[in-house]
Amino acid sequence: MPHERSLPRQAAPLLISEAEAARLLGVSLRTIQKLLLTGRLKSKHIGRRTLLRHAELVAFASAREGGRR
């Protein structure tokens, strides 16, 4: 019986760009920037880049989905 090999799961990045966050949440870049300005999302600054924690985006999206019910 041949062994089936599964491809390794690629882990989600810890930090992602504003543009990637917008794509993941299905919103515009400007919406992400507004969420950052109002404090609904938090970011880290590394050099000139503004990065968001992937885990925080998942939590934000879950909370948003929970509020729609």
Contacts in CASP RR format, 6 or more apart in sequence:
PFRMAT RR
TARGET T0000
AUTHOR 0000-0000-0000
METHOD contacts of the structure
MODEL  1
MPHERSLPRQAAPLLISEAEAARLLGVSLRTIQKLLLTGRLKSKHIGRRT
LLRHAELVAFASAREGGRR
12 54 0 8 1.000
13 54 0 8 1.000
14 53 0 8 1.000
14 54 0 8 1.000
14 55 0 8 1.000
15 44 0 8 1.000
15 46 0 8 1.000
15 51 0 8 1.000
15 52 0 8 1.000
15 53 0 8 1.000
15 54 0 8 1.000
16 24 0 8 1.000
16 51 0 8 1.000
16 52 0 8 1.000
16 54 0 8 1.000
16 57 0 8 1.000
17 49 0 8 1.000
17 50 0 8 1.000
17 51 0 8 1.000
17 52 0 8 1.000
18 29 0 8 1.000
18 32 0 8 1.000
18 33 0 8 1.000
18 36 0 8 1.000
18 43 0 8 1.000
18 50 0 8 1.000
18 51 0 8 1.000
18 52 0 8 1.000
19 29 0 8 1.000
21 32 0 8 1.000
21 41 0 8 1.000
21 52 0 8 1.000
21 57 0 8 1.000
22 28 0 8 1.000
22 29 0 8 1.000
22 31 0 8 1.000
22 32 0 8 1.000
24 57 0 8 1.000
24 61 0 8 1.000
25 31 0 8 1.000
25 32 0 8 1.000
25 57 0 8 1.000
25 60 0 8 1.000
25 61 0 8 1.000
32 41 0 8 1.000
32 52 0 8 1.000
35 41 0 8 1.000
35 60 0 8 1.000
36 42 0 8 1.000
36 43 0 8 1.000
36 50 0 8 1.000
36 52 0 8 1.000
40 60 0 8 1.000
41 52 0 8 1.000
41 56 0 8 1.000
41 57 0 8 1.000
41 60 0 8 1.000
42 52 0 8 1.000
42 53 0 8 1.000
42 56 0 8 1.000
43 50 0 8 1.000
43 51 0 8 1.000
43 52 0 8 1.000
44 50 0 8 1.000
44 51 0 8 1.000
44 52 0 8 1.000
44 53 0 8 1.000
45 51 0 8 1.000
END
